[in-house]
Amino acid sequence: MKKVYIAQNPPDAHFVAGILEQYGISCEICGEDLWGARGALPLSPDTLPTVWIQDDNKIEQAEKLVRQIENKTLNANTGEKPWQCPNCGEEIEAQYTDCWQCGTSRPEETEN
């Protein structure tokens, strides 16, 4: 197992792990249990949640995906274009069905 990501919190770790698993990279989250002790423990790379991949042969692919996640350059493989929220105007990536800004659901027919 190799560590590929140090998360800022458990949801962050689960987000990254979920994307890696979508790309066929099995992973595990470690240190998540320490999150409940924050305040008593200093937040450091040793106490933050981490994402580890199980197959060391996939380290390069995993590190590339993590860099794309961090740089916000990872594109969804949906084949669809982003949609614009009819309520607040926010541009939303195609794979999402609800606006992250205001919670409005994507309309049935979207203008791409």
PyRosetta script that sets phi, psi and omega in degrees:
from pyrosetta import init, pose_from_sequence

init()
pose = pose_from_sequence("MKKVYIAQNPPDAHFVAGILEQYGISCEICGEDLWGARGALPLSPDTLPTVWIQDDNKIEQAEKLVRQIENKTLNANTGEKPWQCPNCGEEIEAQYTDCWQCGTSRPEETEN")
pose.set_psi(1, 141.8)
pose.set_omega(1, 178.1)
pose.set_phi(2, -130.1)
pose.set_psi(2, 139.5)
pose.set_omega(2, 178.0)
pose.set_phi(3, -78.9)
pose.set_psi(3, 130.7)
pose.set_omega(3, -179.6)
pose.set_phi(4, -119.5)
pose.set_psi(4, -11.7)
pose.set_omega(4, -175.4)
pose.set_phi(5, -157.0)
pose.set_psi(5, 137.6)
pose.set_omega(5, 171.0)
pose.set_phi(6, -109.5)
pose.set_psi(6, 115.6)
pose.set_omega(6, -175.4)
pose.set_phi(7, -88.3)
pose.set_psi(7, 160.4)
pose.set_omega(7, 176.1)
pose.set_phi(8, -85.7)
pose.set_psi(8, -19.4)
pose.set_omega(8, -180.0)
pose.set_phi(9, -166.3)
pose.set_psi(9, 168.1)
pose.set_omega(9, -178.9)
pose.set_phi(10, -58.0)
pose.set_psi(10, -43.0)
pose.set_omega(10, 178.4)
pose.set_phi(11, -60.8)
pose.set_psi(11, -36.2)
pose.set_omega(11, 176.8)
pose.set_phi(12, -61.2)
pose.set_psi(12, -44.3)
pose.set_omega(12, 179.1)
pose.set_phi(13, -62.9)
pose.set_psi(13, -43.0)
pose.set_omega(13, -179.6)
pose.set_phi(14, -67.8)
pose.set_psi(14, -34.5)
pose.set_omega(14, 177.1)
pose.set_phi(15, -61.5)
pose.set_psi(15, -50.9)
pose.set_omega(15, -179.6)
pose.set_phi(16, -63.9)
pose.set_psi(16, -45.2)
pose.set_omega(16, 179.6)
pose.set_phi(17, -60.5)
pose.set_psi(17, -39.1)
pose.set_omega(17, 179.3)
pose.set_phi(18, -63.1)
pose.set_psi(18, -42.0)
pose.set_omega(18, 178.1)
pose.set_phi(19, -66.1)
pose.set_psi(19, -44.7)
pose.set_omega(19, 178.6)
pose.set_phi(20, -58.6)
pose.set_psi(20, -42.0)
pose.set_omega(20, -179.7)
pose.set_phi(21, -67.5)
pose.set_psi(21, -31.6)
pose.set_omega(21, 175.4)
pose.set_phi(22, -63.0)
pose.set_psi(22, -28.2)
pose.set_omega(22, 178.7)
pose.set_phi(23, -93.9)
pose.set_psi(23, 14.1)
pose.set_omega(23, 174.9)
pose.set_phi(24, 79.9)
pose.set_psi(24, 21.5)
pose.set_omega(24, 179.4)
pose.set_phi(25, -109.0)
pose.set_psi(25, 107.1)
pose.set_omega(25, 179.3)
pose.set_phi(26, -68.9)
pose.set_psi(26, 136.4)
pose.set_omega(26, -179.0)
pose.set_phi(27, -144.8)
pose.set_psi(27, 171.3)
pose.set_omega(27, -177.2)
pose.set_phi(28, -138.7)
pose.set_psi(28, 144.2)
pose.set_omega(28, 177.1)
pose.set_phi(29, -102.9)
pose.set_psi(29, 127.9)
pose.set_omega(29, 179.4)
pose.set_phi(30, -119.3)
pose.set_psi(30, 152.8)
pose.set_omega(30, 176.1)
pose.set_phi(31, 81.3)
pose.set_psi(31, 3.1)
pose.set_omega(31, -179.2)
pose.set_phi(32, -63.8)
pose.set_psi(32, -33.3)
pose.set_omega(32, -179.3)
pose.set_phi(33, -66.1)
pose.set_psi(33, -25.0)
pose.set_omega(33, 179.5)
pose.set_phi(34, -72.5)
pose.set_psi(34, -16.9)
pose.set_omega(34, -177.4)
pose.set_phi(35, -59.5)
pose.set_psi(35, -34.7)
pose.set_omega(35, 179.1)
pose.set_phi(36, -66.3)
pose.set_psi(36, -18.7)
pose.set_omega(36, -179.3)
pose.set_phi(37, -95.8)
pose.set_psi(37, 7.7)
pose.set_omega(37, -179.5)
pose.set_phi(38, -60.7)
pose.set_psi(38, 143.9)
pose.set_omega(38, -172.9)
pose.set_phi(39, 103.7)
pose.set_psi(39, -44.8)
pose.set_omega(39, 175.3)
pose.set_phi(40, -85.3)
pose.set_psi(40, -28.1)
pose.set_omega(40, 178.1)
pose.set_phi(41, -112.7)
pose.set_psi(41, 143.7)
pose.set_omega(41, 175.4)
pose.set_phi(42, -71.0)
pose.set_psi(42, 145.3)
pose.set_omega(42, 175.7)
pose.set_phi(43, -79.7)
pose.set_psi(43, 116.9)
pose.set_omega(43, -179.7)
pose.set_phi(44, -148.9)
pose.set_psi(44, 169.4)
pose.set_omega(44, 177.1)
pose.set_phi(45, -56.0)
pose.set_psi(45, -21.8)
pose.set_omega(45, 179.4)
pose.set_phi(46, -82.1)
pose.set_psi(46, -19.6)
pose.set_omega(46, -176.9)
pose.set_phi(47, -115.2)
pose.set_psi(47, -7.5)
pose.set_omega(47, 177.7)
pose.set_phi(48, -83.0)
pose.set_psi(48, 155.7)
pose.set_omega(48, 177.1)
pose.set_phi(49, -63.6)
pose.set_psi(49, 144.3)
pose.set_omega(49, 179.7)
pose.set_phi(50, -129.3)
pose.set_psi(50, 153.9)
pose.set_omega(50, 177.3)
pose.set_phi(51, -111.1)
pose.set_psi(51, 127.5)
pose.set_omega(51, -179.6)
pose.set_phi(52, -120.4)
pose.set_psi(52, 137.9)
pose.set_omega(52, 175.8)
pose.set_phi(53, -94.0)
pose.set_psi(53, 148.9)
pose.set_omega(53, -176.5)
pose.set_phi(54, -86.3)
pose.set_psi(54, -29.9)
pose.set_omega(54, -178.6)
pose.set_phi(55, -103.5)
pose.set_psi(55, 105.5)
pose.set_omega(55, -178.3)
pose.set_phi(56, -59.5)
pose.set_psi(56, -23.0)
pose.set_omega(56, -179.9)
pose.set_phi(57, -70.2)
pose.set_psi(57, -13.7)
pose.set_omega(57, -179.2)
pose.set_phi(58, -101.4)
pose.set_psi(58, 15.7)
pose.set_omega(58, -175.8)
pose.set_phi(59, -60.9)
pose.set_psi(59, -43.4)
pose.set_omega(59, -178.2)
pose.set_phi(60, -64.3)
pose.set_psi(60, -44.0)
pose.set_omega(60, 178.9)
pose.set_phi(61, -63.1)
pose.set_psi(61, -43.8)
pose.set_omega(61, -179.5)
pose.set_phi(62, -64.4)
pose.set_psi(62, -44.6)
pose.set_omega(62, -180.0)
pose.set_phi(63, -64.2)
pose.set_psi(63, -37.2)
pose.set_omega(63, 177.7)
pose.set_phi(64, -64.1)
pose.set_psi(64, -45.1)
pose.set_omega(64, 178.5)
pose.set_phi(65, -62.8)
pose.set_psi(65, -41.6)
pose.set_omega(65, 179.2)
pose.set_phi(66, -62.3)
pose.set_psi(66, -42.3)
pose.set_omega(66, 177.4)
pose.set_phi(67, -60.7)
pose.set_psi(67, -41.9)
pose.set_omega(67, 179.2)
pose.set_phi(68, -65.7)
pose.set_psi(68, -37.3)
pose.set_omega(68, 176.9)
pose.set_phi(69, -64.6)
pose.set_psi(69, -47.4)
pose.set_omega(69, -178.6)
pose.set_phi(70, -63.9)
pose.set_psi(70, -37.8)
pose.set_omega(70, -179.2)
pose.set_phi(71, -85.9)
pose.set_psi(71, -2.9)
pose.set_omega(71, -178.8)
pose.set_phi(72, 58.2)
pose.set_psi(72, 41.6)
pose.set_omega(72, 178.5)
pose.set_phi(73, -115.7)
pose.set_psi(73, 5.2)
pose.set_omega(73, 178.9)
pose.set_phi(74, -77.7)
pose.set_psi(74, 120.8)
pose.set_omega(74, 180.0)
pose.set_phi(75, -94.7)
pose.set_psi(75, 142.7)
pose.set_omega(75, 176.2)
pose.set_phi(76, -71.2)
pose.set_psi(76, 140.7)
pose.set_omega(76, 178.7)
pose.set_phi(77, -92.7)
pose.set_psi(77, 52.9)
pose.set_omega(77, -178.5)
pose.set_phi(78, -97.4)
pose.set_psi(78, -17.7)
pose.set_omega(78, -176.3)
pose.set_phi(79, 77.0)
pose.set_psi(79, 0.8)
pose.set_omega(79, -179.4)
pose.set_phi(80, -106.3)
pose.set_psi(80, 160.4)
pose.set_omega(80, 177.2)
pose.set_phi(81, -91.2)
pose.set_psi(81, 159.2)
pose.set_omega(81, 175.1)
pose.set_phi(82, -59.7)
pose.set_psi(82, 158.7)
pose.set_omega(82, 177.4)
pose.set_phi(83, -120.8)
pose.set_psi(83, 157.3)
pose.set_omega(83, -179.5)
pose.set_phi(84, -104.7)
pose.set_psi(84, 131.1)
pose.set_omega(84, 179.5)
pose.set_phi(85, -65.1)
pose.set_psi(85, 127.1)
pose.set_omega(85, -180.0)
pose.set_phi(86, -71.3)
pose.set_psi(86, -16.2)
pose.set_omega(86, -177.8)
pose.set_phi(87, -89.3)
pose.set_psi(87, -51.0)
pose.set_omega(87, -174.3)
pose.set_phi(88, -114.3)
pose.set_psi(88, -8.4)
pose.set_omega(88, 177.1)
pose.set_phi(89, 85.2)
pose.set_psi(89, 0.9)
pose.set_omega(89, -179.7)
pose.set_phi(90, -65.8)
pose.set_psi(90, 139.5)
pose.set_omega(90, 174.8)
pose.set_phi(91, -84.7)
pose.set_psi(91, 127.4)
pose.set_omega(91, -174.5)
pose.set_phi(92, -118.3)
pose.set_psi(92, 137.1)
pose.set_omega(92, 177.8)
pose.set_phi(93, -63.2)
pose.set_psi(93, 149.0)
pose.set_omega(93, -171.0)
pose.set_phi(94, -58.6)
pose.set_psi(94, -31.3)
pose.set_omega(94, -175.1)
pose.set_phi(95, -73.9)
pose.set_psi(95, -12.3)
pose.set_omega(95, -178.5)
pose.set_phi(96, -93.0)
pose.set_psi(96, 140.9)
pose.set_omega(96, -179.3)
pose.set_phi(97, -100.4)
pose.set_psi(97, -12.4)
pose.set_omega(97, 178.9)
pose.set_phi(98, -129.5)
pose.set_psi(98, 148.4)
pose.set_omega(98, 177.7)
pose.set_phi(99, -69.5)
pose.set_psi(99, 129.3)
pose.set_omega(99, 179.9)
pose.set_phi(100, -72.6)
pose.set_psi(100, -23.4)
pose.set_omega(100, -176.5)
pose.set_phi(101, -79.3)
pose.set_psi(101, -47.4)
pose.set_omega(101, -173.4)
pose.set_phi(102, -124.1)
pose.set_psi(102, -8.2)
pose.set_omega(102, 176.9)
pose.set_phi(103, 87.3)
pose.set_psi(103, 1.1)
pose.set_omega(103, 179.7)
pose.set_phi(104, -66.9)
pose.set_psi(104, 137.7)
pose.set_omega(104, 178.3)
pose.set_phi(105, -74.8)
pose.set_psi(105, 148.8)
pose.set_omega(105, 177.3)
pose.set_phi(106, -63.5)
pose.set_psi(106, 134.3)
pose.set_omega(106, 177.1)
pose.set_phi(107, -64.9)
pose.set_psi(107, 155.7)
pose.set_omega(107, 179.4)
pose.set_phi(108, -57.4)
pose.set_psi(108, -49.4)
pose.set_omega(108, 179.2)
pose.set_phi(109, -107.7)
pose.set_psi(109, 119.3)
pose.set_omega(109, 179.3)
pose.set_phi(110, -111.6)
pose.set_psi(110, 147.7)
pose.set_omega(110, 174.1)
pose.set_phi(111, -87.0)
pose.set_psi(111, 117.9)
pose.set_omega(111, -179.9)
pose.set_phi(112, -101.4)
pose.dump_pdb("model.pdb")
